[in-house]
Every structure is written in C-alpha cells, then in structure tokens.
Amino acid sequence: MTQRDKAIYLDLDPKTLRNWRKNKPNLYKIIMLGFAFEEAVKKSKENYEELERLKKEMEQ
C-alpha cells in the first residue's frame, strides 16, 4: 500500500500524512505500525491457510 493509498484509507489528504511524518513523528509512527500490524496478520492468515492446504494434500 502506498502512502497515498494509506492516506485515502484514513480519509486524509496525502499532504496531511506527509506533514504528520515531519511534524508529528510519534503519531505517524503509530499509524505506520498499525498498517504493518494489519499486513502481518494478513500474511499470517495466508501462511496458515497454505499450511492447512498442504496438510490436507499430505493426508490424501
């Protein structure tokens, strides 16, 4: 997800997000950690589903 995509997702102007990066680094960091967490959960779910699929294949 690009910075622009993140801003749109948050219903912000992309300039606002850039300004937060400069002027409110802690707020920006928290927001980016939230996006990273969401991505990590998504990847974990995909990995789990792939492992389940492989397990079923091996059982057949």
N, C-alpha and C positions, 0 to 999 in steps of 0.2 A: 504494500500500500504506500503510495507516495505521500509526501507532506500535504499536497493539495487534496488528495483523497481523504486523508485524516481530518483536515480542516472541514471539508464538506460533511464528513460523517458527524463531526461535532457541531455542525451548523454554524461554522465560523468562517470569516473571510480568511483566506490563506495568509494575508498580511498580519492578522491578529496572532496567528500561531507563530509566525516569524518574530513578531515583536515580543511575544512571551519568551521565546528562546533567548532573546537578547536581554530583556528587562526583568523577566521573572523566571530565572533558570530552574528554580525548585518546582514551580508549577509545571513548567514544560517537561521536566524530568519525570514527574509523577504521571503526566499524560502519556508520555512515551513508554513508560514502564507498563501502564495499563494496556497499551496496544501490544507490547511484547508479550505480556502475560496471556492475552487473548490468542495470539498466534501460537504460543507454546501449548496451550490447551488444545487448540485445533490440531496441531501436529501430533500431539499425544494420542488424541482420539483416532486420527488416521492410522498411526502406528499400531494401536490396539486392534483396530478393525482388520488391518493387514495380517497381524499375528493370528487372529481368530480364523481368518480365511485359510491361512497356511495350516493351522491346526486341523481344520476340517478336512483339508486335502490329504493330510498325512494319515488321518483316521480311516480314510476310504480304502 
